[in-house]
């Protein structure tokens, strides 16, 4: 069942269109930066973008900062919203459930396919932007003293290329977990409605509301509980030493959102009269 859902996901044109758009944005930005050699001033624009002209090794981090606020959540919300609602709206879910397929098993398969998309999307953005960054901006020359290529961390200290790659891997995992929170909300809404667009828009509306409240001082009391509050905490992986406070809070918060909305999705899907 899981394999079937993964194959269905990979065969859908929108999966590849989403991946192409996600990887295309950092590529387009790299092209402009490479031609003009004009980067935004430090502290402006996506994180790390001001530093990539001198070292393309950091470009994957800048790419994640570009796609995280909008493009990546939209892609995950669309896939999650279509997981159940798409087949329910087309009538395929009715026939599928008439066969001896448990609803819990089917929902787990849908979750596995959604998780697979999240992982593929994050890895595709990171790997493609790393190749583009090295090709367009190059890597920083090795230090004459240590023989190692050093990248300046957010704390101002030097990181070797292997350290940067390790922190990139940690950032990828963190961003993936954050997107699973989006996927869980969309998957729950997908069990509530037969409209994939409605489920996706509902998830995006929740995220937009969270983003607005995060920027609102009057809502400071609820900031620690909003799903988007710690999305950018992965930047702390690029400090020396790593600041774990917000990273830990972000992972714990996403775990709660995933658990709550998956439980709600299962409860609704298990009792909903879909075959009627």
N, C-alpha and C positions, 0 to 999 in steps of 0.2 A: 504493500500500500504506500509506504513512504517513497519507495523507488518510483512508483507510478506517478506520484505527485511531483517529484523532482523532475522527472522526464517531461511531464506536462508543462511545468514552469519553464524549462529550457526550450521547449518547442514553441512557446508563445512569442510572437514578434515583439510585443510590448516589453518583454524582459530585456531583449537585446537593444531595443530603442532606448530604454531607461539607462542601461549600462553605457550606451554610446553617448548619451547626453551628459551623464555623470562624469565620464572621462573626458568629454569634449570641452567642458567649461575650463578645467585647469589647462588643457592644451591651448585653448584660445588665449587665455590670459598669458601663458608662457610665450606665445608668439608675439603678442604686443610688447611684453617686457623685453624679449630678446631683440626686437627691432629698435625700440625706442631707447632702451637702457634707462628708463625712467621708472623707478619704483616709488610707491607711496612713502611718505615720511614715516619714521619710526613712531608707532603708536596709532597709526591710521591704517584703515583697510584691514583685510584678514590677517590673522596672526602669522608671523614669519615671512610675510610677503616682502617686507622691506629688506630682508637679509638674503633673499635668494639670488640676487645678481652676483653676489660674491661667492656663493656656494650652492650649487644645485642639489646637494644632498638633503637640504631642508625643504625642497619643494613639495614632497609628499605631505609634510605637515601643513604647509600653506594650502595645499589642495583640499585636505580634510576640513580646514577652517572655511574654505569657500563653499563646499557642498553641504556642510552640516546644517546651517541655519534654515535652508529651504529645499534644495534639490533632493537631497538624500531622504529627508522625512516624507516629502511628497511621493517619491518612488515607493518607499516602504508602505505608506498609507494606501496607495493604489493597489499594491499587491495584496496586502492584508485585507482590504475592503472587498476585494474580488474573491477571496478564498472560498467563502461559503455562499455569499450573496450572488456571485456570478453564476454558479451552477444552479442555485435555487431559482433565479430569475429566468434561466433558460429552460428549466424543467429537468435538467440532467440529474440534479440532486435527488429528486423524487424516485427516479428509476434506480439510482445507485443504492439508496437506502432500502429499496424493496429486495435487494440481494442480501445475502447473509453477511453484511458489513456492519460492525458495531459503530455507533456514533462516536464513542470515545476514541476508537481506533482511527476513524476518519479524521476527527479533529486533531489528533496527534500528528497524523500525516500532513495535514494542512499546516500545522505549526512547524513541522520539520522543513517543509518546502519554503515557508516564509523565512525561517532561520537560514536556510541555504542561500536564499536570495540576498539577505542582509550580509552574510559573509562574503559572497561573491562580489557584491557591490563595493564593499569596503576594500577588499583586496584589489579589485580592478582599479579603483581610483588611486590607491597607494602605489601599486606596481607601475601603472602607466605613467603616473606623475613623476615617479622616481626616474624612469627612463627618459621622460621629457626633460626633467630638471637637469640631469647629467648631460644630455645631448645639447641643450640650449645654453645652460649657464656653466656647465663643467663642475668639477669637484675642487675644493680648496687644496692648494698644493700642500704636500707634507712638510711638517716642521723640520727645520734643519737641525734642531737640537734633539728631538725625540724620534724623528723619522715617521711620525704618525700625523695624519691629516686631522686637524682640530676644528671643531665647529663651536662657535660661541653659544653657550646655553642662555636661557632666559635670565639666569642669575649672573651672567657675565663671565663664567668660568668656561674652560675648554672641555669639549666632549670629542672623543675619537669617533671615527666612522662606525666601528662596531657598536659603540655605546648609543649612537644616534639610531642605528638600525634596530637595536633592542628596544629602545624607547618608542620607536615608530610602531613596532609590533604590539607593545602595550597599549599605545594610543588606538590602534586599530581594534583591539579587543574591547577597549572602553567604549569607543564609538559604536561598535556592534551591539554591545549590551544596551546602550542608550536607545538605539533604533529598535531593539526588541520591545522596549516599552511602548514605542509608537505602534509597532506591529500588533502588540497585544490589545491595545485600544481599538485598532481597526478591525482585528479579528472578532472581537466581541461585538462591535457594531455590525459586522458582516453576518452574525447570527441573528440579529434583531430585524434586519430589513432584507428585502429581495433586490435592493438596488445597490450594485457595487459602487456607483458614484456617490450615492448617499452615505454609505459607510465610510468611504475615503474622505469625503468632505466633512463628515462628523468628526473624524479623527483629527483632521487638519484644523477644524474650528477649535477643538480642545487645545491643540498646541499653540495656535495663535493667541487664544485667551491666556494661556500660560505665559507666553512671551510678553504680552502686554502687562500682565500683573507683575512679572519679574522686574519690569522697568518702572513700576509704580511704587513710589515710596510709601504711599498710604496703605499698600498691601504687604508691607514688610513682614507682618506677622505670619503670612502664609507662604512666603518665599521658600522656606526650606522644604515645603511639601509639593511644590510645583514640578511637573515632569521635566521641564526644560531648564530648571534652575542650575543644574550642574553639568549641562551638556559640554561646556567648554573647559571643564576641569581637567581634561586630558592634557591641556597645555602644561600642567604642573609636572608632567613626566619629563619635560625638557628643562627643568630647573635642576640645579645641583646644590644641595641634595634634593631629591624628589619630595615635593610637598604632598603628603598622603591624605591630609584632612578632608579636602573637598572630593578627592577621588574616592575615598572610602564612603563618604556620604552619598555621592552620586551612584555608586554601585548598589548600595543598600536601598536607595530610593527606587531605582529602576527594578530591583528585585521585587519590591513590594508591588509596584504597578503591574509587573508581569504576572505575579502570582494572583493578584486580585482580579485582573481583567481576564486572565485565562480561566480562573475558577468561575467567573460570571459567564464567560462564553460557553464553558462546558455545561453549567447549570441550565442556561437558556437553550442550548442546542439539544441537550438530552431530553428536554421536556416539550420542545416546540413541535407542533403538528405540521411537519414539513410535507408529509406524503399525502395530506388531504387534498 
